[in-house]
Amino acid sequence: MKRKHHDLLAWQEAISLVKLVYQTSKAFPRAELYGLTSQMRRAAVSVPANIAEGAGRTSKKEFLQYLSIARGSLTELETYVVLAKELAFCSDAQELESSIDRVLALIGGLINSERAREVR
């Protein structure tokens, strides 16, 4: 069954980002399973989940609120990626960083689009 959020490019790209985070964090030290690995995965999963939840709400105001939460989770994830690089858990995070930038831009565009519709 297809839902409204399935058509949103931001949600689609966020799903791809989650897969990338899981793939990348799989190589982290076992000692980090309940630390940085868990935090990164939780923050990543939160992004498409909040986009979906907002899209399922009845008002534009609620949708914007959930998009804002998704954006916050994305910037949280970005911080974890910086930490993972600094701790030498991943040597090349370029693909991850590019994916984060792409999803951040898509969420920003969606927020701007929804706000522009409110004004009309």
N, C-alpha and C positions, 0 to 999 in steps of 0.2 A: 504494500500500500504506500503510495507516494504522498508525502506531506508537503506543505508550503515551503518549509525550510530546505527541502531537498533541491529546490531550484535556485537557491541562493549560492552564488559563487563563493562568498565568504565562508559558508558552512562547508562546502565541498573542499575548499582549500584547507580549512581547519581540520577536517578529517584526515587529509593527507599529512598535515603537520603532526597529528597525533601518531600516525604510523611511523613517521620519521623519528619522533622523540623516542618511541618504544625501541626502534631499531638501534638508535644511537646509544641509549642508556643501557641496552643489553650488555654492552662491553664495559660498563662501569664496574669498579671493584665490588665484590660480594658484600663487603662491609657497609656499602652505601645503599643496599637494598631498601632499608627503612629510613634512609636519609635523603640524600639528593636525588637518587633514582625515583623514589616514591613521590617526592615533592614535584619534580619535573613532570612526571606522568600525570599527577593529579591536576596540575595547572594546565597542562596541554588538553586533557580531556574536558576540562571546564569550559574551554573556548567554544567548541561546537555545541556542547550541551546547553550553554547559555544562549547561543544564537537560536537554537531550536526551541528552547523554552520561551524566549521572547517572541518568536514568530508564531507560537501557538497561543499567545495571549490575545485578548480582545481589543486592547487599545494601543495606539501608537506610542503613547507615553510609556506603557509597560515595555513595549518592544525596545524603545530607546534605552530604558533602564537596563535591560538584559544585555543589550549591545555594549553598554558602558561596562558592565561587569565582565563581559567577554574580553573587552580591551584591557581591563585591569589584569585579568588572568594571563593575558598574552605578555604584558610587560613584566609580570611576575616570572613567567617562563623565561623571558629574555635575561633576567637577572640570574636565574639558575644556569643558563647556558654560559654566561660570563664566568660564573663560579666554577663550572665544570672545566672550562678552558684553563682558568687560573690554577686549578688543582691538578691539571694535566690528565683529566679523565677522558677527554676527547681532544685529539690533536688538531683535527680539522672540523670546525663547526660552521663552515661557510654555507653549506646547503641548508642547515638548520636556521642560521641567521637570515638567509634570503627568504626562506619560507615564512619566518616570523614577520619580516618586513612586508611581504606580500599580503599576508592575512591582516596585518595591522592596517595597511592601506585600504583593503577591501572593506573592513569594518568601518573605517573612517568615512569611506565613500557612502556606505549604507546609512550611517548616522546622518551625514550631510543630506542625503537624498530624502530620508524620512523627515528631517527638520524642514527642508524646503517644501515638502508636501503639507506640513502643518500650517505654513504661512499662507498658502494659496487658499 
